[in-house]
Each structure stands twice: as C-alpha cells, then as structure tokens.
C-alpha cells in the first residue's frame, strides 16, 4: 500500500482509499476444500440467500412508501427510490447490522448481475410500449419543446458538472459531464405516460404534447448514451461508436421486416385464436440474444433490448407480452437497481467539502432546466404560463431510465459518491414536485372557468359536441339510432366522440386509444375477440359518418378500471368541450318485454358519471329503438318522440335535446307538459308552510324562479315551433303522480322514444307519490315510471340531466377556449401497447 492511500477498518472489512475515485475492500473468506478439487460449500448458497433477503426488504419498504405517498399523488418510482436510499449508507446502512447482513460488499456482484438482467428486460418493455408514429406528425409546440428540452439541459449538465470540476478535479472526472447532461435531458416516456394517466391528463392537449416531445427526447438520449459509452470504452476515439450505430441500423432494417414476416406466418398457420406461450418464450429468449449482440459491439445490453422492443410491430403479440411479464419485471426484477442506487447514494455527506448554498443551487438548477426551456417555448408561442409550467414539470419526469444512465456513469467512474448523490437527490426532487404542481395548475378550481354549454342555452341550429359511450356492440345500434335522429345537417352539424369503454385488466395505467380510419390494419397477427369488437364499433360509427354529411365522428377506445372510468370520460368531455354525454343503461330488454341483466359495474359507471359529469348527460334505455334504424333503410318510417315535461332544469335540458331531434326528417315530436290542477296548486302552496321558518322564503323563491324559467322556455319553444307541423304541444292538468301515469297509459302510450328529465335535485309535488320506492335512482322518477309501465309497445327512454354549477361559489369544470393552445395538428401523440393516438 502506497503512502498516498488511507484505510480504515469496519467490521470484517478493510477499506483502502485510493486516487481517481477508486477504493479497495479487503475481507477474509474461508473456502473449505474437499479432495483438492471442489468446494464443500456451494458459493451460490451464500450469495443467493443474501439477494433474496435484499429483494424482500426493498420491495416491502417500497410498498410502505407507496401507501404513505399515495395521498400526495407520488408515483411508484419515487417510493422505490426512497426505499433504496433508506437502505443506503446515509440512512439505515450506518447500522452495522444492515451493512453486514443486508448490503454486504461480497453480495454486490450478484446484486448488480440481477439488476442488469432486470433493466435489460425493462428496456425491452419500454421499446415495446413506445411507438414512433408521433414523430411523423408532431405539432410545432411539441417539436419546439423537444428541441429546447434537449439543448438547455445538455448545456446545464455540462455547466453544473463544471462547478464540481473546478473544486476537485480528481473526484469529478471530465467524463461525468456526459452522463449529467444525458440524465437531465431525458424524459422517461413510460413513467410520463403513467403520470399523465394518474392525473387524468393523458388525452388532453397538454398530455399529447408532452408525450410526443418525450418520444423525441428518449430516442435522442439513447443515441447520445450509445455514443458516450462507446467513446469512453474506446478512449475518446469517435470511430468506435460507428460500429454500434451501424449495427443497430442494420438490425432495424433487416430484423424488423423479418419479425413481421414470421408473425404473419404464425398468424396464417396457427390454429390458435390467440398468441401462444411458445411465441412469448421465443421472443423473450431473443431479448437475451439482442443484449448479447450489443455487448459484443461495445455497448450495454440495454441498447439491444430496447431496439428489439421497438422492432416488434403493433398487435396482439406486444399486448400479450406486456400483460404477461410487465408486473413481474417491474415488481421483481427491477427493485435491485433501486437498491444499488441507494447503496451508492450517501446523503449523510452530501454537503462535505462544499457549501450548502452551492449544493442546493446545483440541485435546483438541475431541476429547473427543463422547466425553463418549456416556459420559454410557451411564452414565445403565446401559450398560457400555467400550461408552460405544467409542461416543463412533466418533461422533468425521469423514472428508471435516468437511474440506468447514472449507474452506467458510476460504473465507468464518471461520478464520485458525492456528485452521484447530488443528482439522485435532484431526480427525487423533480419527481416529487410533478404531481402537486400539475394538480395545482390544471385541477385547481381557480383556473377552471365555467362555461355554460347546456343545450338549453344553445340555439337549435348551433353545432353541438356529443360524447357517445358504448360498452359493447349490444349498445351500438340504439346509440347510433339516437345520433341519427339528432338532426345532423350542414347548417347544424354535430361532432361525435364515439368512446368504446373497456375495462382495464393486467395493466398499471389507463390509456386512451384513438382510431385513424385512414390507417391500414396490421395483418401480421390474429385479431382477438376484444379487438374485433372494437373494430366493429369503430366501423359502425364511421358508417354513420359516411351516411350523415352533417356529422363528424372521432372514434376512440378508453381503457381504465371501472372505479375510475367516469373520471376519464369526464376529463375527455371537459377537454373536448362536449355539450352532452350519452351513455347506455346497464340493462337492456329481452324479446318478451323483460330485462337482461348486464354488468353491474356499468351501473356504477353510470352513477358516477351522473354525480360528477361536467356537462349534461343522457342515459339511454334501449327497448326497441334499433328497429327504427333498421326499417328506415328500406322505407321512411316515422319516428314518434314524446317529451314529458314536469318542471326543473333537467326537463328544460331534455326539451332542448328533443327540440333538436324534431328537425330530423320523418321525426315527429309531442311535448306533453304536466301542470298542477286546482288541488295540486293548493297542495304545493300548503307544502311550503310545513318547512322550517328560515327555509320558507328560500324555498318559495327558488320554486318561483324555476317556474318562471320553465314558463319562459316553454313559451319560447311554442313561439318558434307554432308553424311546424311535426311538433305538437299539449298541457295536461294533474294533481298527483297517479294521474300522470293514467294520462300516459290512456293518451300518450304509442311512441318510439320518450325523452324526460331526471329531476335531480328537484322535488316536485306532482311526482311525489311515484318516488316512494326506487330501484333505479339513476333514471329519476319519470324515467323509472316509464320503464315499469305495462305499455302495449315498450318504448325506449332517454333520461337527461343538466349539469349544475358547484355550490359555495365555485364553478364547474370546463375549458376556457376551443383553441388547441399547443398547436397540434391532429397528431398521433401517444401509443400504449403500440396503438396509435390521434388528437382532435
């Protein structure tokens, strides 16, 4: 040992400090030998139990952090990173028990081997999940954000590393600037997708712009990392990177077509309906081979695995692989990389040899490079500042990819422990602030101005935007029929966002799949039943668009858990400024007039939508409305619609929609208004006397206000339709709910569709006797009464509810402009499971 080296003893270890960011660890290990050839103790029996203990502890602590941080909207990545740091030398690793039994030096080699295996498979999944189509049609803002999000962080990485380089040249090697810059430039595409999904911003203009820019940043950073690793391995000779890049290019243009041909052959010859396990195992075996080939070329195995994932075309194969192995890779194989990162992070000495102000400045500047670049772009393009702030924070999403880059730099001695700890803390800080800042800028009610987009306020000839939801093909015909009679003309067009609601199963985050009818289908795989159903739904809505020149249809598929499906629908309706959401009833009638039980989860979705919808919502009970659509193809059969008006905002909204449908040829509308008779009027007046004294005048004023609004809207309707022979108006005096039922049964029983208001929040004395018992509260009093009546011909029912402003002075969620503030041009902005997403 030279005089320039220092050492100290810690337990059974003798740690010798050297120069140039190196140290040596010595320890004694007894290996019993038998017959002078073989060890009597299997070495795997020593390292494997240590690894199993490490894996169990880091997963358990990560789960605890996930439970604690979940209310703060923190991602899984931060919980796992904190678990690794907690077990590091700056926290629990100080304890000799933890250092000797949980993170011993002799177990580090096996731990790193398993971590490399995990990141190799993880990078394969990243490539499998990513799609390059957004690059072909990216908008101006996304391109600007991607370019500025690379240039400024690259410069910041070099500058911040120079701050450390000026202080201690030996401990801060020059090559570390490469990895600083690449780590700051990176935006982790899969982690960003999950973050946007959790924040319900994936399909907004903000989310699409961020995801599109993330694809460009990811690919650029991987190219830079390949060059950096090749240069360092080749002692700064640029030509050593050429074989790696050329090899990857050859793989892309030769193996990718070959894989497509193999998949088409399997699809044509296989008798199985879905991708078999043997195909999955074969693909996973090729992951090892691709990693081995890139190691031979002088690069890390993660590059080959990532490229191989990109080569697999979109289809059922990629979806099946993700469903089968993603949770195993992320939950079991990936935690070792967090433990390795934690053992290399010592927050105890983060301020050693440096001033506190300098270290904090480095961390803050590293965290703000992306934010500043996005803000500058948004200010230049005159986008709202809050959008620029949110976009910059989202582009700071690092995730596991950043840790892979940092550990690769650490392995190449580009960082010492202190500078490595700086950037790990910076990454943790970047991740922690994403959820709170984006929630504040895009979910705070102070920024969400309410716009009155009710149908009641719109002119009958004004264009409307409809969000039509279906769960399966069983809901399809009735929904399309309803759209056909919604009077789509060139003078009064309708824009339909046709949403196929699919339950999320086997995935960590929700997704929204936009369908491009001009995109040819991929025939390289066998279509599953779910995909065939989705294609049938898309085809039916596109046929509706072709047959109705005043309608524009945007088909998409929303995949999310039933418990949060209403949030995805609401946010999409909010982003697209929908006037009304149309949803099917969870039950449908059978041929004998009874009911077929549907998925009870659909009922939960409907109830959640009715309780939280940002716009008006229509619940369609199909009891034969499809027969009109079928017969209309051959003859012009008349569709008879009855609108039953009692009182309140929901009834006015229902009348507005029925009024619009009356403009459709071959549609007749009868508006039946039930008004209180003499006994009913006296009962309503006396009912106010039974209320508590402080609420008497409030209730009376509210009742008179609603009555005046009802009268004004009815008078407006009657005045504008007085010469329209297809519209009839009738007033019926009733004193109770029984008289309403009697009037419908005797005079107004022969209709194809009834349109009623749900009456949510409105207690009418006319229907009080009908609401004593309710099986389907989502239909309201009149809606449930209609489906329970024994009419000669059961008719379909459309129950309409108008959204109401939130109480206590706050306003309803809505957007404040129809302009795409990010300038996207209908660009496919996100693909999950390799399916394209188009913005509108």
Buried (B, 14 or more C-beta within 10 A) or exposed (E): EEEEEEBEEEEEBBBBEBEEBEEEEEEEEEEEEEEEEEEEEEEEEBBEEBBEBBBEBBBEBBBEBBEEBEEEBBBBBBBBBBBBBBBBBBBBBEEEEBBBEBBBBBBBEBBBEBBBBBBBBBBBBBBBBBBEBBBEBBBBBBBBBBBBBBEBBBBBBBBBBBBBBEEEEEBBBEBBBBBBBBBBBBBBBBBBBBBBBBBBBBBBBBBBBBBBBBBBBBBBBBBBBBBBBBBBBBEEEEEBBEBBBEBBEEBBEEBBEEBBEBBBEBBEEBEEEBBBEEBBEEBBEBBBEBBEBBBEBBBBBBBBBBBBBBBBBBBBBBBBBBEBBBEEBBBEBBBBBBBBBBBBBBBBEBBEEBEEEEBEEBBEBBBBBBBBBBBBBBEEBEBBEBBBBBBBBBBBBBBBBBBBBBBBBBBBBBBBBBBBBBBBBBBBBBBBBBBEBBBBBBBEEEEBEBBEBBBBBBEBEEBBBBBBBBBBBEBBBBBBBBBBBBBBBEEBBBBBBBBBBBBBEEBBBBBBBBBBEEEEEBEBBBBBEBBEBBBBBBEBBBEBBEEBEBBBBBBBBBBBBBEBBBBBBBBBBBBBBBBBBBBBBBBBBEEEEEEEEBBEBBBBBBBBBBEBBBBBBBBBBBBBBBBBBEEBEEEEBEBBBBBBBBBBBBBBBBBBBBBBBBBBEEBBBBBBBBBBBEEBBEBBEEBEEEEEEEEEEEBEEEBEEBBEBBEEBBEEBEEEBEEEEBBEBBEBBBBBBEBBBEBBEEEBBEBBBBBBBBBBEBEBBBBBBBBEEEEBBBBBBBBBBBBEEEBEEBBBBBBBBBBEEEEEEEEBBBBEEEEBBBBBEBBBBBBBBBBBBBBB
